[in-house]
Amino acid sequence: MGIDWIPFKPKRAEDTPVVQALASRQARAFHALPEYWSVDPLVVVFASEDYEADKDAHSEQLQEYRESSRLLDSLVDVGHSATHPELVDSFRIAVIGCLRLIPPQWRMRAYRTITADCLADQLSLWQKWISAVRSGSLRHYLAQLYVYEIRMELYAAWWELEKGASLVRQRSNRWVTRDSMKQLYSEIDALPEPALLGAPLQIPDTFKEQPVEPGQAELLVSVEAETSAMRRLLRKWNRNAKEEITSQWELACFDDFVNDAHGSWIDEFFNWADHWATRGFGLLLDY
């Protein structure tokens, strides 16, 4: 089960205001359930602990999400696949919601039902952003965003290494006491806790060229060196540790982070969404 958009139209034009209100209600409830979605890798790592700490509140929000979704479903017709007419058409929200080079505020708002009257403007904004990134613009903001994102990943990777090493040390297997493992423990113990930085709050209101400033360039060099060192240690750990305690963080460099804008999945989504938008459909959040 994933988090999808499904093309939809109100069954009756007079129900449009009710559908819009329900879409807002559904979004508020879903955004209060971060264990089901995330624009933040630390939520992925720690969401289960947060959930256990406040089950009652999460249960109420989940019920609210389900109720608003049920009411929405009763008022709308959905679009079906052109190639498989028996199936409801859909697209993963992750194409926007998990694309790290999009501002996190926009990614969070992607997890919602987008009514037809809002869809064209929303798609246009996303498309302009991706085009600007592909053309080499927005580097000033993207450098800030990369440092914010990669520092969270570095923290999550560090936490997993610390936890993994702690678990391994408690085992009695012979491989746990090998010299290579002892060396790894020492390297992991020597790692400082990665510093976290806040997200860039100011989203550019223009998509023009924004070169990386000298101070940012120095910070990027430093962060990428830290990232490269962590990546090497993760690979070494994964070669020596057992599969159930390995770590899969990729820890991309800045250029690879920016080059995610060229993924074919993004173009597939825009073609899919434009197809439905031009036919007067919105996109229904479905989980």
Residue pairs with C-beta under 8 A, 6 or more apart in sequence:
1 287
2 92
2 94
2 287
3 36
3 37
3 92
3 93
3 94
3 97
3 111
3 285
3 286
3 287
4 90
4 91
4 92
4 93
4 285
4 286
4 287
5 90
5 91
5 92
5 93
5 114
5 273
5 283
5 284
5 285
5 286
6 78
6 79
6 88
6 89
6 90
6 283
6 284
6 286
7 78
7 79
7 89
7 276
7 281
7 282
7 283
7 284
8 76
8 77
8 78
8 79
8 113
8 281
8 282
8 283
8 284
9 76
9 77
9 79
9 116
9 280
9 281
9 282
10 16
10 19
10 75
10 76
10 77
11 75
11 76
11 77
12 75
15 75
16 115
18 75
19 72
19 75
19 76
19 115
20 115
20 117
22 68
22 71
22 72
22 75
22 113
23 72
23 112
23 113
23 114
23 115
23 285
25 64
25 68
26 65
26 68
26 69
26 72
26 112
26 113
26 285
27 111
27 112
27 113
27 285
28 64
29 61
29 62
29 64
29 65
29 68
30 36
30 37
30 65
30 111
30 112
30 285
30 287
31 108
31 111
31 112
32 57
32 58
32 61
33 58
33 61
33 62
33 65
34 40
34 43
34 47
34 50
35 43
35 47
35 48
35 50
35 51
35 58
36 287
37 93
37 97
37 111
38 44
38 47
39 97
39 98
39 104
39 107
39 108
40 104
40 152
41 149
41 152
41 153
41 156
42 152
42 155
42 156
43 50
44 156
45 156
45 159
45 160
51 58
65 287
69 285
69 286
69 287
72 113
72 284
76 284
78 88
78 89
78 284
79 88
79 89
79 276
79 279
79 281
80 86
80 87
80 88
80 89
81 87
81 88
81 89
82 89
89 272
89 276
90 286
91 269
91 272
91 273
93 110
93 111
93 285
95 265
95 266
95 269
96 102
96 106
96 107
96 110
96 126
96 269
97 107
97 108
97 110
97 111
98 107
99 107
99 260
99 266
100 145
100 149
100 257
100 260
101 133
101 142
101 145
101 257
101 258
101 260
101 261
102 126
102 129
103 145
103 200
103 203
104 145
104 199
105 203
106 125
106 126
106 129
106 203
111 285
112 285
113 282
113 283
113 284
113 285
114 122
114 282
114 283
115 282
116 277
116 280
116 281
116 282
117 282
118 282
119 273
119 276
119 277
119 281
119 282
119 283
120 277
123 270
123 273
123 274
123 277
126 270
127 270
128 207
129 138
129 207
130 261
130 266
131 207
132 138
132 207
132 208
133 142
133 258
133 261
134 261
134 262
136 209
137 207
137 208
137 209
137 210
138 204
138 207
138 210
139 209
139 210
139 211
139 212
139 258
140 204
140 210
140 211
140 212
140 213
140 216
141 200
141 203
141 204
141 210
142 254
142 257
142 258
143 212
143 216
143 217
143 219
143 220
143 254
144 200
144 216
145 199
145 200
146 220
146 223
146 254
146 257
146 258
147 197
147 219
147 220
147 223
148 197
148 198
148 199
148 200
149 257
150 223
150 227
150 251
150 252
150 257
151 194
151 195
151 196
151 197
151 223
152 196
153 249
153 251
154 194
154 226
154 227
154 230
154 251
155 193
155 194
155 196
156 249
157 230
157 234
157 247
157 249
157 251
158 191
158 193
158 194
158 230
160 247
160 249
161 188
161 191
161 233
161 234
161 237
161 247
162 188
162 191
164 237
164 241
164 245
164 246
164 247
165 184
165 185
165 188
165 189
167 245
168 176
168 181
168 241
168 245
169 176
169 185
175 181
178 240
180 240
181 240
184 236
184 237
184 240
184 241
187 233
187 236
188 233
188 237
191 230
191 233
194 226
204 210
212 220
220 254
224 253
224 254
227 251
227 253
228 253
230 251
231 251
234 247
234 249
234 251
237 246
237 247
238 246
238 247
252 260
273 283
276 283
